[in-house]
Amino acid sequence: MVETQRAEPVPVSASQRSRAAALATRVMLGTFTQFVGTGPSGVRLARRTIATLMRAFGSMPTGTTIEKVDAGGVRGEWVYGPGVDRTSARVVYFLHGSAYMMCSPATHRSLAARLSQITGLPAFVLDYRLAPEHRFPAAADDVDAGWEWLIARGYDPADIAVVGDSAGGHLAAAFLLNRAAAQQSLPACAVMFSPVVDLTFGLAAQQERVRRDPMVSAARARRLVELYTVGADFQDPRLTLRYGSARDCPPVLVQSGGAEMLQADARHFAENFAARGGVVTNELWPEQMHVFQALPRLGPEPDAALRRVRDFVADAFDLSRTEEGVAS
């Protein structure tokens, strides 16, 4: 068996392609998003726009297969990258972004497929309910239901890696911390791409004063997320993260971009998680945009980042099984 070469370190500078992409995004998308409303027509426009961008700058591996799921209230799809064993005992549980009111398994299909291909694991992408049609706690409830569905199908928690981007990163973080606090079963690890940690976007607004995000402003992002959180109690730990159970959580990998405002959220999560005994790796990728891992046509960094995810997940699975053996 040929041993897979370990991923290269996080680069110290960005490629020229990704720098150019960030500039073009600021001029075009960053200007456009300031005028997208939060009424029905604005929501439809935002959903169409992000779907178009994900298709345009994503890359679907040839040979990927998709299997739709609609089972007892749990909806989503299995994504199998080329050559991935459908009977694998280990899987990825993927929670997509964006802003709790856009995107779906379809928009994130190429990212899930590339993640499946590089890790060699099937990925189950949850189709959770979106705002404004479904407000808090609909998405959080769906994440719990999806987890229980996977366990009921015979997957061992120690063989599941939870991955989430943007709002999906917030879902993943809350899921992990709250399950640990309740002493419930936990996955082998969690990976978060550009997670939203502060749903008020106060951290993002502070970072925005240092550097403007190419894609969207903190104020605009907050108004989009408010479609989900309106009327909710922010003391709920599914909205405002509580880190007291971090020491009981599995390891976490966080990746964010140096050009995005949510690098502040990633840093805040990592600092608080580590301060309370959690094991976390926080990677800041120079000059990269929000969830750059989904945009491989804009530069080489997305694939390089996924190779680091591959190694992290493989190490976490090995550690999880080792600790399980010691415990038994």
Phi and psi in degrees as GROMACS dihedral restraints (atoms count N, CA, C in turn):
[ dihedral_restraints ]
;  ai    aj    ak    al  type     phi  dphi    fc
    3     4     5     6     1   -80.5    20    10
    4     5     6     7     1   127.0    20    10
    6     7     8     9     1   -76.2    20    10
    7     8     9    10     1   133.3    20    10
    9    10    11    12     1   -72.6    20    10
   10    11    12    13     1   131.2    20    10
   12    13    14    15     1   -68.5    20    10
   13    14    15    16     1   138.5    20    10
   15    16    17    18     1   -66.7    20    10
   16    17    18    19     1   150.4    20    10
   18    19    20    21     1   -66.1    20    10
   19    20    21    22     1   152.7    20    10
   21    22    23    24     1   -73.2    20    10
   22    23    24    25     1   159.1    20    10
   24    25    26    27     1   -64.0    20    10
   25    26    27    28     1   165.0    20    10
   27    28    29    30     1   -60.1    20    10
   28    29    30    31     1   129.3    20    10
   30    31    32    33     1   -65.7    20    10
   31    32    33    34     1   155.6    20    10
   33    34    35    36     1   -89.7    20    10
   34    35    36    37     1   -12.9    20    10
   36    37    38    39     1  -145.9    20    10
   37    38    39    40     1   164.3    20    10
   39    40    41    42     1   -94.7    20    10
   40    41    42    43     1   156.4    20    10
   42    43    44    45     1   -70.2    20    10
   43    44    45    46     1   157.4    20    10
   45    46    47    48     1   -62.9    20    10
   46    47    48    49     1   -35.8    20    10
   48    49    50    51     1   -61.4    20    10
   49    50    51    52     1   -44.0    20    10
   51    52    53    54     1   -72.1    20    10
   52    53    54    55     1   -32.4    20    10
   54    55    56    57     1   -64.0    20    10
   55    56    57    58     1   -43.7    20    10
   57    58    59    60     1   -65.4    20    10
   58    59    60    61     1   -37.6    20    10
   60    61    62    63     1   -64.7    20    10
   61    62    63    64     1   -40.2    20    10
   63    64    65    66     1   -63.7    20    10
   64    65    66    67     1   -40.9    20    10
   66    67    68    69     1   -65.8    20    10
   67    68    69    70     1   -44.7    20    10
   69    70    71    72     1   -64.4    20    10
   70    71    72    73     1   -37.4    20    10
   72    73    74    75     1   -64.4    20    10
   73    74    75    76     1   -41.7    20    10
   75    76    77    78     1   -61.3    20    10
   76    77    78    79     1   -41.9    20    10
   78    79    80    81     1   -69.4    20    10
   79    80    81    82     1   -40.4    20    10
   81    82    83    84     1   -97.5    20    10
   82    83    84    85     1   -71.8    20    10
   84    85    86    87     1   -65.0    20    10
   85    86    87    88     1   -41.7    20    10
   87    88    89    90     1   -59.8    20    10
   88    89    90    91     1   -35.9    20    10
   90    91    92    93     1   -72.8    20    10
   91    92    93    94     1   -42.0    20    10
   93    94    95    96     1   -62.3    20    10
   94    95    96    97     1   -43.5    20    10
   96    97    98    99     1   -65.2    20    10
   97    98    99   100     1   -22.0    20    10
   99   100   101   102     1   -69.3    20    10
  100   101   102   103     1   -16.0    20    10
  102   103   104   105     1  -112.3    20    10
  103   104   105   106     1     6.6    20    10
  105   106   107   108     1   -85.0    20    10
  106   107   108   109     1   122.0    20    10
  108   109   110   111     1   -81.0    20    10
  109   110   111   112     1   176.4    20    10
  111   112   113   114     1  -110.6    20    10
  112   113   114   115     1     9.5    20    10
  114   115   116   117     1   -77.8    20    10
  115   116   117   118     1   179.5    20    10
  117   118   119   120     1   -54.0    20    10
  118   119   120   121     1   -43.6    20    10
  120   121   122   123     1   -69.0    20    10
  121   122   123   124     1   -36.7    20    10
  123   124   125   126     1   -65.8    20    10
  124   125   126   127     1   -40.5    20    10
  126   127   128   129     1   -62.9    20    10
  127   128   129   130     1   -44.1    20    10
  129   130   131   132     1   -62.7    20    10
  130   131   132   133     1   -41.8    20    10
  132   133   134   135     1   -65.4    20    10
  133   134   135   136     1   -43.8    20    10
  135   136   137   138     1   -61.5    20    10
  136   137   138   139     1   -42.2    20    10
  138   139   140   141     1   -65.4    20    10
  139   140   141   142     1   -41.9    20    10
  141   142   143   144     1   -66.4    20    10
  142   143   144   145     1   -40.0    20    10
  144   145   146   147     1   -64.9    20    10
  145   146   147   148     1   -48.9    20    10
  147   148   149   150     1   -66.8    20    10
  148   149   150   151     1   -34.6    20    10
  150   151   152   153     1   -64.3    20    10
  151   152   153   154     1   -41.2    20    10
  153   154   155   156     1   -64.0    20    10
  154   155   156   157     1   -43.5    20    10
  156   157   158   159     1   -65.9    20    10
  157   158   159   160     1   -40.3    20    10
  159   160   161   162     1   -64.5    20    10
  160   161   162   163     1   -37.7    20    10
  162   163   164   165     1   -69.2    20    10
  163   164   165   166     1   -40.6    20    10
  165   166   167   168     1   -68.6    20    10
  166   167   168   169     1   -38.2    20    10
  168   169   170   171     1  -110.1    20    10
  169   170   171   172     1     1.4    20    10
  171   172   173   174     1   -84.9    20    10
  172   173   174   175     1  -178.1    20    10
  174   175   176   177     1  -154.2    20    10
  175   176   177   178     1   113.1    20    10
  177   178   179   180     1   -88.3    20    10
  178   179   180   181     1   119.9    20    10
  180   181   182   183     1   -61.5    20    10
  181   182   183   184     1   134.4    20    10
  183   184   185   186     1   -62.7    20    10
  184   185   186   187     1   132.9    20    10
  186   187   188   189     1    97.2    20    10
  187   188   189   190     1     1.7    20    10
  189   190   191   192     1   -68.3    20    10
  190   191   192   193     1   140.8    20    10
  192   193   194   195     1  -123.5    20    10
  193   194   195   196     1   148.1    20    10
  195   196   197   198     1  -123.5    20    10
  196   197   198   199     1   138.2    20    10
  198   199   200   201     1  -129.5    20    10
  199   200   201   202     1   113.4    20    10
  201   202   203   204     1   -70.6    20    10
  202   203   204   205     1   147.8    20    10
  204   205   206   207     1  -128.6    20    10
  205   206   207   208     1   131.2    20    10
  207   208   209   210     1  -146.6    20    10
  208   209   210   211     1    92.1    20    10
  210   211   212   213     1  -136.8    20    10
  211   212   213   214     1   108.5    20    10
  213   214   215   216     1    56.5    20    10
  214   215   216   217     1    40.3    20    10
  216   217   218   219     1    90.7    20    10
  217   218   219   220     1    -8.9    20    10
  219   220   221   222     1   -98.9    20    10
  220   221   222   223     1   120.9    20    10
  222   223   224   225     1  -120.1    20    10
  223   224   225   226     1   151.0    20    10
  225   226   227   228     1   165.8    20    10
  226   227   228   229     1  -156.3    20    10
  228   229   230   231     1  -154.5    20    10
  229   230   231   232     1   144.6    20    10
  231   232   233   234     1   -83.6    20    10
  232   233   234   235     1   133.0    20    10
  234   235   236   237     1  -117.8    20    10
  235   236   237   238     1   123.1    20    10
  237   238   239   240     1  -116.7    20    10
  238   239   240   241     1   110.6    20    10
  240   241   242   243     1   -63.9    20    10
  241   242   243   244     1   164.7    20    10
  243   244   245   246     1   -56.6    20    10
  244   245   246   247     1   128.1    20    10
  246   247   248   249     1    82.1    20    10
  247   248   249   250     1    -0.9    20    10
  249   250   251   252     1   -76.4    20    10
  250   251   252   253     1   135.4    20    10
  252   253   254   255     1   -74.1    20    10
  253   254   255   256     1   116.3    20    10
  255   256   257   258     1   -65.2    20    10
  256   257   258   259     1   -22.0    20    10
  258   259   260   261     1   -94.2    20    10
  259   260   261   262     1     9.7    20    10
  261   262   263   264     1   -53.9    20    10
  262   263   264   265     1   137.0    20    10
  264   265   266   267     1   -76.9    20    10
  265   266   267   268     1   -18.9    20    10
  267   268   269   270     1  -105.4    20    10
  268   269   270   271     1   139.2    20    10
  270   271   272   273     1  -143.6    20    10
  271   272   273   274     1   163.2    20    10
  273   274   275   276     1  -104.4    20    10
  274   275   276   277     1   132.0    20    10
  276   277   278   279     1  -104.5    20    10
  277   278   279   280     1   107.8    20    10
  279   280   281   282     1  -104.4    20    10
  280   281   282   283     1   128.8    20    10
  282   283   284   285     1  -116.6    20    10
  283   284   285   286     1   108.6    20    10
  285   286   287   288     1   -75.9    20    10
  286   287   288   289     1   159.8    20    10
  288   289   290   291     1   -86.5    20    10
  289   290   291   292     1  -175.1    20    10
  291   292   293   294     1  -139.0    20    10
  292   293   294   295     1   133.0    20    10
  294   295   296   297     1    60.3    20    10
  295   296   297   298     1    17.0    20    10
  297   298   299   300     1    65.4    20    10
  298   299   300   301     1     6.0    20    10
  300   301   302   303     1  -138.5    20    10
  301   302   303   304     1     3.2    20    10
  303   304   305   306     1  -133.1    20    10
  304   305   306   307     1   169.0    20    10
  306   307   308   309     1    73.6    20    10
  307   308   309   310     1   173.9    20    10
  309   310   311   312     1  -169.9    20    10
  310   311   312   313     1   176.3    20    10
  312   313   314   315     1   -56.0    20    10
  313   314   315   316     1   -32.1    20    10
  315   316   317   318     1   -66.2    20    10
  316   317   318   319     1   -42.6    20    10
  318   319   320   321     1   -68.2    20    10
  319   320   321   322     1   -30.8    20    10
  321   322   323   324     1   -99.9    20    10
  322   323   324   325     1    12.9    20    10
  324   325   326   327     1   -62.6    20    10
  325   326   327   328     1   -42.4    20    10
  327   328   329   330     1   -68.5    20    10
  328   329   330   331     1   -37.8    20    10
  330   331   332   333     1   -64.2    20    10
  331   332   333   334     1   -45.3    20    10
  333   334   335   336     1   -63.2    20    10
  334   335   336   337     1   -37.8    20    10
  336   337   338   339     1   -67.6    20    10
  337   338   339   340     1   -41.9    20    10
  339   340   341   342     1   -66.7    20    10
  340   341   342   343     1   -38.1    20    10
  342   343   344   345     1   -65.0    20    10
  343   344   345   346     1   -42.4    20    10
  345   346   347   348     1   -61.7    20    10
  346   347   348   349     1   -46.3    20    10
  348   349   350   351     1   -61.1    20    10
  349   350   351   352     1   -45.8    20    10
  351   352   353   354     1   -76.3    20    10
  352   353   354   355     1   -29.5    20    10
  354   355   356   357     1   -88.8    20    10
  355   356   357   358     1   -19.5    20    10
  357   358   359   360     1    76.0    20    10
  358   359   360   361     1    20.4    20    10
  360   361   362   363     1  -119.1    20    10
  361   362   363   364     1   143.6    20    10
  363   364   365   366     1   -63.4    20    10
  364   365   366   367     1   147.3    20    10
  366   367   368   369     1  -121.3    20    10
  367   368   369   370     1   124.8    20    10
  369   370   371   372     1   -97.6    20    10
  370   371   372   373     1   116.3    20    10
  372   373   374   375     1  -100.9    20    10
  373   374   375   376     1   115.0    20    10
  375   376   377   378     1   -75.5    20    10
  376   377   378   379     1   134.4    20    10
  378   379   380   381     1   -99.6    20    10
  379   380   381   382     1    77.1    20    10
  381   382   383   384     1   -78.3    20    10
  382   383   384   385     1   160.1    20    10
  384   385   386   387     1   -71.8    20    10
  385   386   387   388     1   144.5    20    10
  387   388   389   390     1  -109.7    20    10
  388   389   390   391     1   152.6    20    10
  390   391   392   393     1   -81.6    20    10
  391   392   393   394     1   160.2    20    10
  393   394   395   396     1   -83.2    20    10
  394   395   396   397     1    -3.6    20    10
  396   397   398   399     1   -64.6    20    10
  397   398   399   400     1   -33.1    20    10
  399   400   401   402     1  -134.9    20    10
  400   401   402   403     1   114.4    20    10
  402   403   404   405     1   -96.1    20    10
  403   404   405   406     1   173.8    20    10
  405   406   407   408     1   -50.7    20    10
  406   407   408   409     1   135.2    20    10
  408   409   410   411     1  -103.7    20    10
  409   410   411   412     1    32.2    20    10
  411   412   413   414     1   -54.2    20    10
  412   413   414   415     1   -50.6    20    10
  414   415   416   417     1   -63.5    20    10
  415   416   417   418     1   -43.9    20    10
  417   418   419   420     1   -62.5    20    10
  418   419   420   421     1   -41.4    20    10
  420   421   422   423     1   -62.2    20    10
  421   422   423   424     1   -39.3    20    10
  423   424   425   426     1   -67.4    20    10
  424   425   426   427     1   -35.4    20    10
  426   427   428   429     1   -62.6    20    10
  427   428   429   430     1   -44.2    20    10
  429   430   431   432     1   -61.9    20    10
  430   431   432   433     1   -42.8    20    10
  432   433   434   435     1   -64.5    20    10
  433   434   435   436     1   -39.3    20    10
  435   436   437   438     1   -64.3    20    10
  436   437   438   439     1   -40.4    20    10
  438   439   440   441     1   -62.0    20    10
  439   440   441   442     1   -49.0    20    10
  441   442   443   444     1   -62.8    20    10
  442   443   444   445     1   -33.5    20    10
  444   445   446   447     1   -65.1    20    10
  445   446   447   448     1   -42.0    20    10
  447   448   449   450     1   -63.2    20    10
  448   449   450   451     1   -43.0    20    10
  450   451   452   453     1   -64.6    20    10
  451   452   453   454     1   -40.4    20    10
  453   454   455   456     1   -64.8    20    10
  454   455   456   457     1   -26.5    20    10
  456   457   458   459     1   -80.4    20    10
  457   458   459   460     1    -1.7    20    10
  459   460   461   462     1   105.1    20    10
  460   461   462   463     1     2.9    20    10
  462   463   464   465     1   -78.1    20    10
  463   464   465   466     1   132.8    20    10
  465   466   467   468     1   -77.9    20    10
  466   467   468   469     1   135.4    20    10
  468   469   470   471     1   -51.5    20    10
  469   470   471   472     1   -35.4    20    10
  471   472   473   474     1   -68.6    20    10
  472   473   474   475     1    -8.8    20    10
  474   475   476   477     1  -109.8    20    10
  475   476   477   478     1    16.6    20    10
  477   478   479   480     1  -119.0    20    10
  478   479   480   481     1   131.1    20    10
  480   481   482   483     1  -109.2    20    10
  481   482   483   484     1   125.6    20    10
  483   484   485   486     1   -93.1    20    10
  484   485   486   487     1   128.4    20    10
  486   487   488   489     1  -128.6    20    10
  487   488   489   490     1   134.0    20    10
  489   490   491   492     1  -144.6    20    10
  490   491   492   493     1   146.2    20    10
  492   493   494   495     1  -119.0    20    10
  493   494   495   496     1   142.7    20    10
  495   496   497   498     1    56.2    20    10
  496   497   498   499     1  -120.5    20    10
  498   499   500   501     1   -60.6    20    10
  499   500   501   502     1   -31.3    20    10
  501   502   503   504     1   -64.8    20    10
  502   503   504   505     1   -29.2    20    10
  504   505   506   507     1   -67.2    20    10
  505   506   507   508     1   -38.6    20    10
  507   508   509   510     1   -64.6    20    10
  508   509   510   511     1   -42.7    20    10
  510   511   512   513     1   -59.5    20    10
  511   512   513   514     1   -42.4    20    10
  513   514   515   516     1   -65.4    20    10
  514   515   516   517     1   -43.7    20    10
  516   517   518   519     1   -63.9    20    10
  517   518   519   520     1   -46.3    20    10
  519   520   521   522     1   -64.2    20    10
  520   521   522   523     1   -41.7    20    10
  522   523   524   525     1   -57.3    20    10
  523   524   525   526     1   -47.9    20    10
  525   526   527   528     1   -64.9    20    10
  526   527   528   529     1   -53.0    20    10
  528   529   530   531     1   -64.5    20    10
  529   530   531   532     1   -40.3    20    10
  531   532   533   534     1   -73.4    20    10
  532   533   534   535     1   -35.2    20    10
  534   535   536   537     1   -68.7    20    10
  535   536   537   538     1   -39.1    20    10
  537   538   539   540     1   -63.8    20    10
  538   539   540   541     1   -41.5    20    10
  540   541   542   543     1   -63.3    20    10
  541   542   543   544     1   -33.2    20    10
  543   544   545   546     1   -89.8    20    10
  544   545   546   547     1     3.7    20    10
  546   547   548   549     1    56.0    20    10
  547   548   549   550     1    43.4    20    10
  549   550   551   552     1  -100.5    20    10
  550   551   552   553     1   169.2    20    10
  552   553   554   555     1   -59.2    20    10
  553   554   555   556     1   146.4    20    10
  555   556   557   558     1  -130.1    20    10
  556   557   558   559     1   153.2    20    10
  558   559   560   561     1   -73.1    20    10
  559   560   561   562     1   175.1    20    10
  561   562   563   564     1   -70.2    20    10
  562   563   564   565     1   -30.5    20    10
  564   565   566   567     1  -168.9    20    10
  565   566   567   568     1   173.0    20    10
  567   568   569   570     1  -138.2    20    10
  568   569   570   571     1   144.1    20    10
  570   571   572   573     1  -125.6    20    10
  571   572   573   574     1   132.5    20    10
  573   574   575   576     1  -127.2    20    10
  574   575   576   577     1   123.9    20    10
  576   577   578   579     1   -98.6    20    10
  577   578   579   580     1   119.0    20    10
  579   580   581   582     1    45.1    20    10
  580   581   582   583     1    55.4    20    10
  582   583   584   585     1   -69.8    20    10
  583   584   585   586     1   142.1    20    10
  585   586   587   588     1   -79.9    20    10
  586   587   588   589     1   120.6    20    10
  588   589   590   591     1  -107.8    20    10
  589   590   591   592     1   -45.1    20    10
  591   592   593   594     1  -100.6    20    10
  592   593   594   595     1   104.6    20    10
  594   595   596   597     1   -72.6    20    10
  595   596   597   598     1    -7.8    20    10
  597   598   599   600     1   -84.8    20    10
  598   599   600   601     1   -11.9    20    10
  600   601   602   603     1    62.5    20    10
  601   602   603   604     1    26.3    20    10
  603   604   605   606     1   -67.8    20    10
  604   605   606   607     1   -42.5    20    10
  606   607   608   609     1   -63.2    20    10
  607   608   609   610     1   -42.2    20    10
  609   610   611   612     1   -63.5    20    10
  610   611   612   613     1   -39.4    20    10
  612   613   614   615     1   -63.5    20    10
  613   614   615   616     1   -38.1    20    10
  615   616   617   618     1   -64.1    20    10
  616   617   618   619     1   -44.0    20    10
  618   619   620   621     1   -65.3    20    10
  619   620   621   622     1   -33.7    20    10
  621   622   623   624     1   -62.2    20    10
  622   623   624   625     1   -29.1    20    10
  624   625   626   627     1   -70.0    20    10
  625   626   627   628     1   -24.1    20    10
  627   628   629   630     1   -82.7    20    10
  628   629   630   631     1   -42.2    20    10
  630   631   632   633     1  -157.2    20    10
  631   632   633   634     1   132.0    20    10
  633   634   635   636     1   -71.9    20    10
  634   635   636   637     1   135.9    20    10
  636   637   638   639     1   -72.1    20    10
  637   638   639   640     1   134.5    20    10
  639   640   641   642     1   -64.2    20    10
  640   641   642   643     1   -26.1    20    10
  642   643   644   645     1   -93.5    20    10
  643   644   645   646     1   -44.4    20    10
  645   646   647   648     1  -159.6    20    10
  646   647   648   649     1   156.5    20    10
  648   649   650   651     1   -88.1    20    10
  649   650   651   652     1   160.2    20    10
  651   652   653   654     1   -63.0    20    10
  652   653   654   655     1   -39.8    20    10
  654   655   656   657     1   -63.3    20    10
  655   656   657   658     1   -43.6    20    10
  657   658   659   660     1   -66.7    20    10
  658   659   660   661     1   -42.8    20    10
  660   661   662   663     1   -62.8    20    10
  661   662   663   664     1   -39.7    20    10
  663   664   665   666     1   -61.3    20    10
  664   665   666   667     1   -42.0    20    10
  666   667   668   669     1   -65.7    20    10
  667   668   669   670     1   -33.6    20    10
  669   670   671   672     1   -67.3    20    10
  670   671   672   673     1   -46.4    20    10
  672   673   674   675     1   -65.6    20    10
  673   674   675   676     1   -30.8    20    10
  675   676   677   678     1   -62.6    20    10
  676   677   678   679     1   -19.4    20    10
  678   679   680   681     1   -61.5    20    10
  679   680   681   682     1   -27.4    20    10
  681   682   683   684     1   -92.0    20    10
  682   683   684   685     1   -38.8    20    10
  684   685   686   687     1   -94.2    20    10
  685   686   687   688     1    -6.6    20    10
  687   688   689   690     1   -53.1    20    10
  688   689   690   691     1   129.1    20    10
  690   691   692   693     1    80.6    20    10
  691   692   693   694     1    -1.8    20    10
  693   694   695   696     1   -84.8    20    10
  694   695   696   697     1   156.6    20    10
  696   697   698   699     1   -88.7    20    10
  697   698   699   700     1   112.5    20    10
  699   700   701   702     1   -73.2    20    10
  700   701   702   703     1    -2.5    20    10
  702   703   704   705     1   -77.7    20    10
  703   704   705   706     1   -11.5    20    10
  705   706   707   708     1   -65.3    20    10
  706   707   708   709     1   128.1    20    10
  708   709   710   711     1   -68.0    20    10
  709   710   711   712     1    -7.1    20    10
  711   712   713   714     1   -82.1    20    10
  712   713   714   715     1   -10.5    20    10
  714   715   716   717     1  -108.9    20    10
  715   716   717   718     1   -54.5    20    10
  717   718   719   720     1  -101.0    20    10
  718   719   720   721     1   114.8    20    10
  720   721   722   723     1   -66.7    20    10
  721   722   723   724     1   140.8    20    10
  723   724   725   726     1  -119.0    20    10
  724   725   726   727     1   127.7    20    10
  726   727   728   729     1  -100.1    20    10
  727   728   729   730     1     5.5    20    10
  729   730   731   732     1   -59.2    20    10
  730   731   732   733     1   -25.1    20    10
  732   733   734   735     1   -97.1    20    10
  733   734   735   736     1    10.0    20    10
  735   736   737   738     1   -57.5    20    10
  736   737   738   739     1   -37.4    20    10
  738   739   740   741     1   -64.3    20    10
  739   740   741   742     1   -20.5    20    10
  741   742   743   744     1   -94.8    20    10
  742   743   744   745     1     0.0    20    10
  744   745   746   747     1   -86.8    20    10
  745   746   747   748     1   157.2    20    10
  747   748   749   750     1   -72.0    20    10
  748   749   750   751     1   171.3    20    10
  750   751   752   753     1   -64.3    20    10
  751   752   753   754     1   150.4    20    10
  753   754   755   756     1  -127.9    20    10
  754   755   756   757     1   137.3    20    10
  756   757   758   759     1  -112.5    20    10
  757   758   759   760     1   128.8    20    10
  759   760   761   762     1  -119.3    20    10
  760   761   762   763     1   129.9    20    10
  762   763   764   765     1  -124.5    20    10
  763   764   765   766     1   131.9    20    10
  765   766   767   768     1  -140.9    20    10
  766   767   768   769     1   170.2    20    10
  768   769   770   771     1  -105.0    20    10
  769   770   771   772     1   146.4    20    10
  771   772   773   774     1   -71.2    20    10
  772   773   774   775     1   -11.9    20    10
  774   775   776   777     1   -96.7    20    10
  775   776   777   778     1    -3.3    20    10
  777   778   779   780     1  -106.5    20    10
  778   779   780   781     1   152.6    20    10
  780   781   782   783     1   -70.6    20    10
  781   782   783   784     1   -25.3    20    10
  783   784   785   786     1   -77.7    20    10
  784   785   786   787     1     2.9    20    10
  786   787   788   789     1   -61.3    20    10
  787   788   789   790     1   -29.6    20    10
  789   790   791   792     1   -66.8    20    10
  790   791   792   793     1   -38.8    20    10
  792   793   794   795     1   -65.5    20    10
  793   794   795   796     1   -43.5    20    10
  795   796   797   798     1   -60.2    20    10
  796   797   798   799     1   -44.6    20    10
  798   799   800   801     1   -63.8    20    10
  799   800   801   802     1   -42.8    20    10
  801   802   803   804     1   -61.8    20    10
  802   803   804   805     1   -45.5    20    10
  804   805   806   807     1   -60.4    20    10
  805   806   807   808     1   -49.7    20    10
  807   808   809   810     1   -61.6    20    10
  808   809   810   811     1   -42.7    20    10
  810   811   812   813     1   -64.3    20    10
  811   812   813   814     1   -45.2    20    10
  813   814   815   816     1   -71.9    20    10
  814   815   816   817     1   -37.6    20    10
  816   817   818   819     1   -64.4    20    10
  817   818   819   820     1   -45.7    20    10
  819   820   821   822     1   -68.4    20    10
  820   821   822   823     1   -37.9    20    10
  822   823   824   825     1   -62.1    20    10
  823   824   825   826     1   -24.0    20    10
  825   826   827   828     1  -107.1    20    10
  826   827   828   829     1    24.1    20    10
  828   829   830   831     1    92.8    20    10
  829   830   831   832     1     3.8    20    10
  831   832   833   834     1   -80.2    20    10
  832   833   834   835     1   155.1    20    10
  834   835   836   837     1   -99.4    20    10
  835   836   837   838     1   116.8    20    10
  837   838   839   840     1  -143.0    20    10
  838   839   840   841     1   141.2    20    10
  840   841   842   843     1  -115.1    20    10
  841   842   843   844     1   121.4    20    10
  843   844   845   846     1  -111.8    20    10
  844   845   846   847     1   115.7    20    10
  846   847   848   849     1  -109.5    20    10
  847   848   849   850     1   124.5    20    10
  849   850   851   852     1  -107.8    20    10
  850   851   852   853     1   115.5    20    10
  852   853   854   855     1   -94.6    20    10
  853   854   855   856     1   117.6    20    10
  855   856   857   858     1   -54.4    20    10
  856   857   858   859     1   130.1    20    10
  858   859   860   861     1    65.7    20    10
  859   860   861   862     1     8.1    20    10
  861   862   863   864     1   -83.9    20    10
  862   863   864   865     1   153.7    20    10
  864   865   866   867     1   -93.6    20    10
  865   866   867   868     1   179.4    20    10
  867   868   869   870     1   -59.0    20    10
  868   869   870   871     1   125.8    20    10
  870   871   872   873     1    48.5    20    10
  871   872   873   874     1    51.5    20    10
  873   874   875   876     1   -62.6    20    10
  874   875   876   877     1   -22.0    20    10
  876   877   878   879     1   -59.3    20    10
  877   878   879   880     1   -23.6    20    10
  879   880   881   882     1   -86.2    20    10
  880   881   882   883     1    -1.0    20    10
  882   883   884   885     1  -123.7    20    10
  883   884   885   886     1    63.3    20    10
  885   886   887   888     1   -66.9    20    10
  886   887   888   889     1   -18.5    20    10
  888   889   890   891     1   -78.5    20    10
  889   890   891   892     1    -5.5    20    10
  891   892   893   894     1   -96.2    20    10
  892   893   894   895     1    -4.4    20    10
  894   895   896   897     1   163.7    20    10
  895   896   897   898     1   175.2    20    10
  897   898   899   900     1   -81.7    20    10
  898   899   900   901     1   -14.8    20    10
  900   901   902   903     1   -63.4    20    10
  901   902   903   904     1   -37.9    20    10
  903   904   905   906     1   -56.2    20    10
  904   905   906   907     1   -45.3    20    10
  906   907   908   909     1   -68.9    20    10
  907   908   909   910     1   -36.4    20    10
  909   910   911   912     1   -63.4    20    10
  910   911   912   913     1   -39.7    20    10
  912   913   914   915     1   -64.8    20    10
  913   914   915   916     1   -40.5    20    10
  915   916   917   918     1   -67.6    20    10
  916   917   918   919     1   -29.4    20    10
  918   919   920   921     1   -65.4    20    10
  919   920   921   922     1   -35.3    20    10
  921   922   923   924     1   -70.4    20    10
  922   923   924   925     1   -34.7    20    10
  924   925   926   927     1   -62.4    20    10
  925   926   927   928     1   -44.8    20    10
  927   928   929   930     1   -52.6    20    10
  928   929   930   931     1   -49.4    20    10
  930   931   932   933     1   -66.9    20    10
  931   932   933   934     1   -40.7    20    10
  933   934   935   936     1   -61.8    20    10
  934   935   936   937     1   -46.4    20    10
  936   937   938   939     1   -64.8    20    10
  937   938   939   940     1   -43.8    20    10
  939   940   941   942     1   -60.9    20    10
  940   941   942   943     1   -44.0    20    10
  942   943   944   945     1   -63.4    20    10
  943   944   945   946     1   -40.3    20    10
  945   946   947   948     1   -65.9    20    10
  946   947   948   949     1   -40.8    20    10
  948   949   950   951     1   -61.6    20    10
  949   950   951   952     1   -43.5    20    10
  951   952   953   954     1   -62.7    20    10
  952   953   954   955     1   -43.2    20    10
  954   955   956   957     1   -64.7    20    10
  955   956   957   958     1   -42.5    20    10
  957   958   959   960     1   -60.2    20    10
  958   959   960   961     1   -43.3    20    10
  960   961   962   963     1   -70.0    20    10
  961   962   963   964     1   -36.2    20    10
  963   964   965   966     1   -63.6    20    10
  964   965   966   967     1   -45.9    20    10
  966   967   968   969     1   -66.8    20    10
  967   968   969   970     1   -35.0    20    10
  969   970   971   972     1   -65.0    20    10
  970   971   972   973     1   -38.8    20    10
  972   973   974   975     1   -67.7    20    10
  973   974   975   976     1   -39.7    20    10
  975   976   977   978     1   -63.9    20    10
  976   977   978   979     1   -42.3    20    10
  978   979   980   981     1   -63.8    20    10
  979   980   981   982     1   -35.3    20    10
